[in-house]
């Protein structure tokens, strides 16, 4: 999972958070998250339910997508997400 670091006042690139390591963020930073986007993760490792903001007493929007259906592959996940936008 990748979380935008800019809203955390960290370095201006993505902060990689895997296997539900949102717990490793200090509560103050976690509460500042507005959007968490998860693409191509194995649902057995990190489920959408596990990343629900209510579990952290936070208020982020969660966009959770598994890999797109064939013939697309894992690498096409970001493009498939963008194709959903109006």
C-alpha positions as semicolon CSV with decimal commas, in nm:
position;residue;x (nm);y (nm);z (nm)
1;X;0,000;0,000;0,000
2;X;0,123;0,349;-0,075
3;X;0,019;0,656;0,121
4;X;0,091;1,006;0,000
5;X;0,361;1,147;0,222
6;X;0,296;1,510;0,133
7;X;-0,006;1,534;0,363
8;X;0,207;1,394;0,643
9;X;0,470;1,667;0,599
10;X;0,722;1,399;0,512
11;X;0,939;1,374;0,205
12;X;0,735;1,462;-0,106
13;X;0,702;1,110;-0,243
14;X;0,498;0,810;-0,154
15;X;0,533;0,636;0,176
16;X;0,509;0,259;0,138
17;X;0,302;0,090;0,401
18;X;0,259;-0,284;0,373
19;X;0,078;-0,554;0,564
20;X;-0,142;-0,307;0,747
21;X;0,144;-0,106;0,895
22;X;-0,079;0,195;0,941
23;X;-0,032;0,117;1,310
24;X;0,332;0,222;1,275
25;X;0,232;0,578;1,190
26;X;0,195;0,803;1,493
27;X;-0,173;0,866;1,565
28;X;-0,134;1,235;1,479
29;X;-0,007;1,152;1,129
30;X;-0,259;0,871;1,077
31;X;-0,543;1,110;1,162
32;X;-0,423;1,352;0,895
33;X;-0,469;1,099;0,616
34;X;-0,754;1,194;0,384
35;X;-0,717;0,926;0,118
36;X;-0,568;0,576;0,127
37;X;-0,534;0,405;-0,212
38;X;-0,459;0,032;-0,224
39;X;-0,392;-0,128;-0,563
40;X;-0,315;-0,488;-0,651
41;X;-0,278;-0,620;-0,300
42;X;-0,349;-0,982;-0,216
43;X;-0,680;-0,967;-0,022
44;X;-0,555;-1,251;0,198
45;X;-0,274;-1,022;0,322
46;X;-0,456;-0,689;0,357
47;X;-0,833;-0,669;0,327
48;X;-1,040;-0,359;0,269
49;X;-1,200;-0,425;0,607
50;X;-0,859;-0,417;0,779
51;X;-0,793;-0,072;0,630
52;X;-1,128;0,078;0,722
53;X;-1,071;0,417;0,885
54;X;-1,321;0,339;1,160
55;X;-1,085;0,071;1,292
56;X;-0,830;0,348;1,354
57;X;-1,074;0,616;1,476
58;X;-0,979;0,811;1,164
59;X;-1,166;0,958;0,868
60;X;-0,986;0,872;0,545
61;X;-1,148;0,766;0,221
62;X;-1,037;0,419;0,112
63;X;-0,998;0,321;-0,252
64;X;-0,923;-0,052;-0,259
65;X;-0,878;-0,242;-0,586
66;X;-0,752;-0,590;-0,653
67;X;-0,569;-0,662;-0,978
68;X;-0,778;-0,587;-1,288
69;X;-0,933;-0,882;-1,472
70;X;-0,742;-1,054;-1,757
71;X;-0,609;-0,981;-2,007
72;X;-0,483;-0,693;-1,788
73;X;-0,215;-0,768;-1,530
74;X;-0,096;-0,634;-1,195
75;X;0,104;-0,359;-1,365
76;X;-0,216;-0,229;-1,529
77;X;-0,384;-0,162;-1,192
78;X;-0,312;0,213;-1,179
79;X;-0,428;0,259;-1,539
80;X;-0,747;0,065;-1,469
81;X;-0,816;0,284;-1,164
82;X;-0,766;0,602;-1,369
83;X;-1,002;0,466;-1,637
84;X;-1,278;0,460;-1,373
85;X;-1,255;0,836;-1,317
86;X;-1,514;1,057;-1,488
